[in-house]
């Protein structure tokens, strides 16, 4: 079997990325790894390149295009290649797959041509859940009975951090990440478009990943999570759904600031969510405003859980 392409979006986290690469190269699946570097600081990019095996390619981007934007660059290049690879993996820069994860995802896609996306579970032995979505409540995890290892469950969207996609599905739907999200939510939108177009999205039991580096600026997380969750509500539920979600979002912000001020500070959590509401209703998407980036100081890569 030809090496399976694995595309990684990276930004300013060389240690986490190198650890992830080391783990990925021990996988049962032969991989061709390509990294899209989102205009990292020069010293961070240099540190990454120095530590990489020579067979891993780095595509240096001139600007930070966000998680989906970076992967779009590699997906477009892959579609233009005259290779016979039918599937690829998409991943964050800190993903740590457990034993057989990639093999189980590959097996699922290759065994059923109607599957467009295969995603890992969230450690069914600890907490068996599957991803679900409603426009008002947004993406959430629903408890369920797990299947046997290697079996799969049809879902409406994919878990983030790592998943496998079929080239024919992407080409047929002309499917790429919506770069207006920048970070948080674009992977849910990606999966929803696949399932709503009639392709199957499946969760594969026993295919598990870890993400040890889930740390972020509260300010940026609050902003991006809030704005993009409203965008999802509008896209998939219309004006009524987004109006209800916006009201609940505002009320919950006030509740958390009043009841849990220690963990939800006004200058981070409150400001981020207020800006999220304002920018959503202004129709402002993409990267966070520059004043939020300056205020957040030196930030780390953001987690992918909504």
Number of C-alpha atoms within 10 A of each C-alpha: 6 12 12 19 21 21 28 28 26 29 24 22 19 23 14 18 24 20 16 21 21 13 15 21 14 12 16 13 18 17 20 17 20 18 23 24 27 23 20 20 13 10 11 16 20 12 16 21 16 12 14 17 12 8 9 13 15 18 15 15 14 10 11 16 23 24 30 23 24 28 26 21 17 21 21 15 10 16 14 9 10 7 9 8 16 15 20 22 23 20 21 25 30 27 23 24 21 16 17 16 24 27 15 25 27 23 13 22 22 14 9 10 13 14 22 23 30 32 33 28 26 22 17 21 10 7 14 17 18 26 20 17 19 13 21 23 15 17 22 13 13 12 11 11 10 20 15 11 12 17 15 23 16 16 21 21 28 29 24 24 23 28 24 26 22 21 19 14 21 18 12 8 12 9 17 20 21 17 18 18 26 22 26 24 28 25 25 25 21 18 28 19 18 23 20 12 11 11 19 23 27 29 29 27 26 25 26 22 22 16 17 11 15 13 12 15 19 20 24 25 22 21 25 26 21 24 29 24 27 26 23 24 25 18 14 18 16 14 12 13 19 22 16 15 20 21 12 14 21 15 11 12 17 15 12 17 16 13 10 11 13 10 12 19 16 19 11 21 22 22 17 23 24 19 20 25 20 12 16 17 13 9 10 14 18 16 16 20 14 9 8 16 15 10 13 15 9 8 15 14 19 20 19 20 15 16
